[in-house]
């Protein structure tokens, strides 16, 4: 369960970073 949560958080972080980089 923890691994899944970590993966989810990582994905959200990557998304955020991408948006910030693009913006």
N, C-alpha and C positions, 0 to 999 in steps of 0.2 A: 504493500500500500504506500509506504513512504517513498519507494522508488518511483511509483507512478506520479505521486504528487510533485516530486522533485522534477521529473521530466516535464510535467505540465508547467511548472513555474519557469523552467528553463525556456520552454517554448514561448511563454508570454514575454519573457525578458528579451529574447531574440526579436520578437515582433516589435516590442517597444523600441529597442535599439535601432531597428531598421527604419521605423517611422521617424525617429529622431534624426537619423542620418539623412533621410530623404528630405525631411522638413528643412 
